Amino acid sequence: TWHSNTPPTSQPNLTALCGGEALSTTLANALLPHVARLLNVYGPTETTIWSLTHALQSASALPAPIGRPLANTSLYILDEHLQPTPFGVPGELHIGGIGVSPGYLYRDDLTAERFIPNPFPQTAGNGTDNNAHTILYKTGDLVRYLADGTVEKDEVIPASASAQVARAGTGLSQAQFAKLIGVSLRTLQEWE
């Protein structure tokens, strides 16, 4: 792990990439003085490992956003009706682009559940092969756009994808849960 392999001396040309789990303050503090750049990287295997990246300037910025999409990657933060959520409102992260797998081998059921037709194909591609942007991978991760356009990961959406079940699992009141996930009480009540 990085914890046991932190550079003993500064590496002024080294860019450290940290992904696979949330970047800890301990690790960021250990790496930042020794590297030229520290990148928090995010991406599931189904999208060829990394899909978003965020350059970290200091450990005080933790938890670090998961960043912005890499080249040839499209991302959408969508509600349960596959509609984009406004800035600051959580939704499920959907990823498209040339790195998205066509699905799971011999698992047509799971492929149909997690790899969906892109409801916005005309907005995808950014000058790349639009055929690569015709499907989206549903990550199951709850994220939101921050004011500067970077993406922040909140949590994994419960398997039921139901706000009521998710709230019940926390033991919180509707008002407390709405505040936790960053939506109005009215919005939560509409979801439930």
Buried (B, 14 or more C-beta within 10 A) or exposed (E): EBEEEBBEEEEEEEEBEBBEEBBBEEBBBBBBEBBEBBBBBBBBEBBBEBBBBBEBEEBEBBEBBBBBBBEBBBBBBBBEEBEBBEEEBBBBBBBBBBBBBEBBEEEEEEBEEBBBEBBBBEEBBEEBEEEBBBBBBBBBBBBBBEEEEBBBBBEEBBEEEBBEEBBBEEEBEBEEBBBBBEBEBEBBEEBB
